């Protein structure tokens, strides 16, 4: 039984490689999302800045 495990376990783990790669990538991305501070995208910051400037002019903005 020990010989069978020594022979088949590495092959079985290699067969699971297409599952391990996305699993590791998703886990890594989730950890980065938790660790890094949340920032808005450049277009979002640009729109927020324009809304703030428009509000300072006393003009009504559409929400």
Secondary structure, 3 states (H helix, E strand, C coil): CHHHHHHHHHHHHHHCHHHHHHHHHHHHHHHHHHHCCCCCCHHHHHHHHHHHHHHHCCCCCCC
